[in-house]
Amino acid sequence: MQYLMLIYKDEAKLQAASAEERAAHGQGYGELNAVLGQEGGVGRGTATWPANITTVRLRDGKTETSDGPYVETGDRVGGFFLIEAEDLKAAVEIAERVPDAKYGGVEIRPIQQ
């Protein structure tokens, strides 16, 4: 199944991170892009709205998921990935690898074919 992952970031939180954390953030995107690049192309579809949306955040090393497209104050859309995943659980596992899940959130929307 295909999922659109909208990446929300809070620049203030990222700027407050240590130099090592910011370097890990950039390296994390490089690693994620390499993994997703190996998956091959994806087709086209329409993202669902507002049903079936899950938002993933990493806080204090723990994954938080919530139903719905809820962003925190200061979060702005910073990018997106269109991914192929077996199911929502697999999509959440990919979203956990998005570095901005620590500084914002990743909204997962199933694509209707």
N, C-alpha and C positions, 0 to 999 in steps of 0.2 A: 504494500500500500504506500502511496505517496503522502508526504506531510510537508507543509510549509512551516518553517521555524522562523518566527520573527524574533530578532535579537534586540532587546531593550538594554540600554546602558545608562548608567548614572556617572557622568564624567567626573563629578565632584568626588565620588567614592573611589574611582580609579586614580585620580590625582592624589588622593590621600594615602594611597597604598605605597609601600616601600619600593625602592628601585628594583629590588629582587622580585617582588610581586608583579611589578609592571613588566619586567623582562619575561617572567613566566607566563604572563598574559599573552604577550606577543608570540612566544614560542608555542603556546597552546593552540593558537590560531593556525600557525604553520603546520603543526601536527594534525589538527583536525582537517584542514584543507587537503593534506596529503591523503588521509584516509578516505575522505569523501570523494576525492578525485579518482581513486581506484575503483569506486563503485560503478562508474559508467554514467551515461546520460539518463535523464529522467524525462517523462512525457509532460504533457500539459493538462491542466484541469482548473477547477475553480475552488478556492479555499472556502471552507464552510464559515458561516457567520450567522448568528453568534453561537450556535450549538456545537457541542463536541470539542470545545477548546480546552486545552490543558496548559497551565503556565508552570514552568520549572524554575526554581531558584536554589542556589547553594548558599547556605548560611551556616557558618561555624562548622564546616565540613559535613553538613547533613543536607540531603536533598529534600526540598519542600515542593509539593505539587498542589495546585489548586485548580478547581474547575472555573473556567471563564477567562476572559481577556482583561485581567485586572493588573494594572501597572502601578508602581509606587511613585510617589511624588519625586520628580527629578529624572525619571526614566524617559528616554527618548529612543525611537527606533534607530538602530545603528547599522542594521543590515538584515540579511535573511539567507537561509539555505533552503533549497528544495531537495528533500531527501527521499530515499526509498527505504522503508523499514517494514519488517514482518507484521508488526502491530504497534499499538500505543506504547507498550512497555519497552519495546526496542527503540522507539523514537525518543522516549524519556532518557534511555541510556545514552543515546547520541547527544541529546540536549545537555546532559550532565557534563559532557566534554567541552561544551562551548564556554570559553573563558569568561564571557560577560554574564554567565549565569551566577557568578560570584558577586558581580558589581551591579547587576540589574536583574534581568530575567529572560527566559526564552519561552515564547508562546508557541504552542504546537497546534496546528490546524490540519485536520485531514483534508485531502484533496478529493473532490468528487469527480469521478471520471465520466 
